[in-house]
């Protein structure tokens, strides 16, 4: 997972203003940063703690996401822990699809 590009000073100020104006956005940002750390550092063993934190204090859609992960916690934990992942392959497939989009259009066959 690539690190995000740093925000400009103006964007950082604006993001701070938005987070102050809307606590749900601020909390969602914190939660997303926590999940990003789990993915980037491959610390899947911390997923149950992250889920508990989200279920305790997060906007409803994020709580739903966390509850959904509990249905297959072993697979999600493995995906956040093991080095074996199709993420890189999926990224290459998406890049190839975008590159070839529109190049290979099939013309309808004439039946006459």
C-alpha beads as a LAMMPS data file, in Angstrom:
LAMMPS data file: protein, C-alpha beads

112 atoms
111 bonds

1 atom types
1 bond types

-500.0 500.0 xlo xhi
-500.0 500.0 ylo yhi
-500.0 500.0 zlo zhi

Masses

1 110.0

Atoms # bond

1 1 1 0.000 0.000 0.000
2 1 1 1.521 3.275 -1.101
3 1 1 1.801 6.157 1.286
4 1 1 -0.484 9.044 0.436
5 1 1 0.925 12.132 -1.143
6 1 1 1.399 14.927 1.383
7 1 1 -1.291 17.578 1.329
8 1 1 -0.443 21.134 0.495
9 1 1 -0.386 23.541 3.423
10 1 1 -3.654 25.029 2.189
11 1 1 -5.279 21.592 1.975
12 1 1 -4.029 20.684 5.475
13 1 1 -5.617 23.852 6.852
14 1 1 -8.873 23.138 5.019
15 1 1 -8.941 19.527 6.235
16 1 1 -8.413 20.753 9.792
17 1 1 -11.325 23.158 9.411
18 1 1 -13.583 20.416 8.045
19 1 1 -12.623 18.073 10.889
20 1 1 -13.366 20.787 13.453
21 1 1 -16.730 21.502 11.847
22 1 1 -17.750 17.851 11.608
23 1 1 -16.661 15.459 14.368
24 1 1 -17.913 12.449 12.356
25 1 1 -15.482 13.281 9.557
26 1 1 -12.663 13.746 12.062
27 1 1 -13.439 10.388 13.689
28 1 1 -13.761 8.642 10.330
29 1 1 -10.371 10.011 9.327
30 1 1 -8.802 8.632 12.535
31 1 1 -10.419 5.243 11.942
32 1 1 -9.248 5.132 8.327
33 1 1 -5.715 6.014 9.387
34 1 1 -5.808 3.204 11.951
35 1 1 -6.984 0.687 9.368
36 1 1 -4.346 1.908 6.920
37 1 1 -1.712 1.225 9.576
38 1 1 -3.035 -2.328 9.996
39 1 1 -2.746 -2.898 6.250
40 1 1 0.606 -1.202 5.730
41 1 1 2.320 -2.742 8.775
42 1 1 0.643 -6.147 8.337
43 1 1 -0.549 -6.155 11.942
44 1 1 -3.705 -8.198 11.477
45 1 1 -3.458 -9.465 15.056
46 1 1 -4.598 -5.962 16.094
47 1 1 -7.784 -6.152 14.004
48 1 1 -10.059 -7.216 16.915
49 1 1 -8.922 -4.141 18.872
50 1 1 -9.585 -1.913 15.839
51 1 1 -13.059 -3.444 15.410
52 1 1 -13.868 -2.961 19.122
53 1 1 -12.775 0.664 18.917
54 1 1 -14.923 1.228 15.827
55 1 1 -17.976 -0.471 17.348
56 1 1 -17.630 1.654 20.478
57 1 1 -17.351 5.040 18.801
58 1 1 -17.729 5.492 15.051
59 1 1 -20.285 6.734 12.541
60 1 1 -22.856 4.060 11.671
61 1 1 -21.561 3.117 8.176
62 1 1 -18.092 2.461 9.587
63 1 1 -19.551 0.349 12.408
64 1 1 -21.380 -1.700 9.776
65 1 1 -18.121 -2.247 7.902
66 1 1 -16.414 -3.431 11.089
67 1 1 -19.289 -5.778 11.980
68 1 1 -19.225 -7.233 8.463
69 1 1 -15.524 -8.083 8.833
70 1 1 -16.308 -10.132 11.927
71 1 1 -18.193 -12.663 9.773
72 1 1 -14.875 -13.870 8.361
73 1 1 -12.386 -12.491 10.850
74 1 1 -9.866 -15.270 10.198
75 1 1 -9.656 -14.473 6.482
76 1 1 -9.468 -10.722 7.068
77 1 1 -6.777 -11.196 9.724
78 1 1 -4.801 -13.419 7.360
79 1 1 -5.123 -10.831 4.607
80 1 1 -3.787 -8.168 6.954
81 1 1 -0.972 -10.370 8.240
82 1 1 0.352 -12.709 5.580
83 1 1 2.578 -11.590 2.753
84 1 1 0.620 -13.741 0.313
85 1 1 -1.909 -11.476 -1.307
86 1 1 -3.380 -10.906 -4.740
87 1 1 -3.425 -7.160 -4.134
88 1 1 -0.419 -6.498 -6.357
89 1 1 -1.807 -8.725 -9.102
90 1 1 -5.206 -7.040 -8.895
91 1 1 -3.499 -3.668 -9.191
92 1 1 -1.689 -4.771 -12.350
93 1 1 -4.893 -6.182 -13.832
94 1 1 -6.729 -2.909 -13.199
95 1 1 -3.858 -0.926 -14.729
96 1 1 -3.912 -3.115 -17.854
97 1 1 -7.696 -2.818 -18.136
98 1 1 -7.493 0.971 -17.945
99 1 1 -4.715 1.073 -20.511
100 1 1 -6.580 -1.092 -23.011
101 1 1 -10.014 0.422 -22.419
102 1 1 -11.560 1.234 -25.783
103 1 1 -8.794 -0.356 -27.848
104 1 1 -10.401 -3.730 -28.248
105 1 1 -13.987 -3.106 -29.167
106 1 1 -15.742 -5.887 -30.989
107 1 1 -17.835 -4.950 -33.983
108 1 1 -21.108 -6.866 -34.280
109 1 1 -20.843 -9.701 -36.779
110 1 1 -22.880 -9.546 -39.908
111 1 1 -25.051 -12.638 -40.384
112 1 1 -25.573 -12.193 -44.127

Bonds

1 1 1 2
2 1 2 3
3 1 3 4
4 1 4 5
5 1 5 6
6 1 6 7
7 1 7 8
8 1 8 9
9 1 9 10
10 1 10 11
11 1 11 12
12 1 12 13
13 1 13 14
14 1 14 15
15 1 15 16
16 1 16 17
17 1 17 18
18 1 18 19
19 1 19 20
20 1 20 21
21 1 21 22
22 1 22 23
23 1 23 24
24 1 24 25
25 1 25 26
26 1 26 27
27 1 27 28
28 1 28 29
29 1 29 30
30 1 30 31
31 1 31 32
32 1 32 33
33 1 33 34
34 1 34 35
35 1 35 36
36 1 36 37
37 1 37 38
38 1 38 39
39 1 39 40
40 1 40 41
41 1 41 42
42 1 42 43
43 1 43 44
44 1 44 45
45 1 45 46
46 1 46 47
47 1 47 48
48 1 48 49
49 1 49 50
50 1 50 51
51 1 51 52
52 1 52 53
53 1 53 54
54 1 54 55
55 1 55 56
56 1 56 57
57 1 57 58
58 1 58 59
59 1 59 60
60 1 60 61
61 1 61 62
62 1 62 63
63 1 63 64
64 1 64 65
65 1 65 66
66 1 66 67
67 1 67 68
68 1 68 69
69 1 69 70
70 1 70 71
71 1 71 72
72 1 72 73
73 1 73 74
74 1 74 75
75 1 75 76
76 1 76 77
77 1 77 78
78 1 78 79
79 1 79 80
80 1 80 81
81 1 81 82
82 1 82 83
83 1 83 84
84 1 84 85
85 1 85 86
86 1 86 87
87 1 87 88
88 1 88 89
89 1 89 90
90 1 90 91
91 1 91 92
92 1 92 93
93 1 93 94
94 1 94 95
95 1 95 96
96 1 96 97
97 1 97 98
98 1 98 99
99 1 99 100
100 1 100 101
101 1 101 102
102 1 102 103
103 1 103 104
104 1 104 105
105 1 105 106
106 1 106 107
107 1 107 108
108 1 108 109
109 1 109 110
110 1 110 111
111 1 111 112
